[in-house]
Amino acid sequence: MNMHSSTKIGLAAVAVAGVATVAAAPGAQAAQDCKTTTVTSQVKVADEKKTTEVTPAVTHVEHTDAVSHEESRFSTVVEGASHEAVTEDQFRNSVYTRDYTPGTAAVTGTIEHPAETHTVEHPAETHVVHHEAVTHEETRVTDRGYAYRQKQTGKIRYLDTPNWNGEDEHGDLGWVRFAGGDLTETVTVVDQEAWDETVVDKEAWTETVVDKEAWTETIVVEEATPAVFGPWQWDHFTTWTTTSGTPADADGQDGEDNPLNLSQIGEQYEQTVITKEAYTDPDVTLYFVEDGEPTTNLADASWTADEPDGWDLVDTRTVEDSPASDVTVVDSPASSVTVVIPAAYETKTNKSEKCAAVVKDASTKTASTKAAASEVPNRIDAGLAGSLPSTGGPNGVLLAVGGLLAGIGGTGAFLARRRKNA
């Protein structure tokens, strides 16, 4: 609320009213004439507001149950196979040894005998050697010649034709002459005719023939003593083996008179030994595999909805084909409405009081009375024109009415004063 503007308008209205009072009482005694002016105005205390009212959507939930099926795994027990004991035949032989005492060599002496010879006369030994003729070769020029090369094959041909066109009996073409020279022939010249030569291989000579070479005769001074073999005696067994044949001697020798043969293999013995006891394989649990070989690993077994023939149930599970679901269906959608709340105004009332002095003598006019009298037309005009200060809204209407009332009051005082003066 503009209290300042309201106060100004109220004072102006009081002033006009005061002038009218003074003018209407000529010749009266001096007194106080007060005028109370009440101005009522509307003051905005709240602006216009807009608010949105939201209505939520109306929905309901439609529930769909889960769809599932059962599937299982199956197994079967395969009994373990029985295995007989594993045996093997083993063999060993007796080994016999003997002692050997070497004999002593005879003590001998020697007699030297000269060679026995006679002589034989031998003629010279010859043979005939045939010698071929001695020749040499000479190269002689017979004509002028030219060399040609075939472009594609590289073949070379020598001709005595200087301008050969490159055609032969095969129709070959592409021959190019690349050299020229003399054509020669080789001639064998006999330097010495062939002849026979008698060659002496060995001159005639006298041969001394040895009928008996010189020799040394050994005579026994003391007879030798023979070697002595001890009797064969059992010594040990060979190591057990699976081979039934007779093994070789340790010394690798044979022969009764062989002094190196001091060991020999004797009779053979046999035994049967269990190398692996009889046993039974453990039972095996096989698990069903669809379209495949059974497995011993449960994790690799197939889950199946159909029970295979001859298989035992292991476990069952429920497989969800589609999960349960809740679907929210909107029956009516959410909506909103905008509500306008108008501005709020409050009524304010301002009161003001204006007092003026009044004289009894009509001819006595104070300066203030004259000023007020001269101001009345101006106030009337201002009130009628609505040029008094305005506060806007309802205040403007109230001020205009106040100015109009003040103008009417002033006009009456002014006309009364004019009549008095007349």
Buried (B, 14 or more C-beta within 10 A) or exposed (E): BBEEBBBBBBBBBBBBBBBBBBBBBBEBEEEEBEBEBEBBBBBEEEEEEEEEEEEEEEEEEEEEEEEEEEEBBBBBEEEEEEEEEEEEEBBBBBBBBBEEEEEEEEEEEEEEEEEEEEEEEEEEEEEEEEEEEEEEEEEEEEEEBBBBBBEEEEEEBEBEEEEBEBEBEEEBEEBEBEEEEEEEEEEEEEEEEEEEEEEEEEEEEEEEEEEEEEEEEEEEEEEEEEEEBEEBEEBEEBEEEEEEEEBEBBEEEEEEEEEEBBBBBBEBEEEEEEEEEEEEEEEEBBBBBEEEEBBEEEEEBBBBEEEEEEBEEBEEEEEEEEEEEEEEEEEEEEEEEEEEEEEEBEEBEBEBEBBBEBBEEBEEBEEEBEEBBEBBEEBBEBBEEEEBBBBEEBBBBBBBEBBBBBBBBBBBBBEBBEEEEE
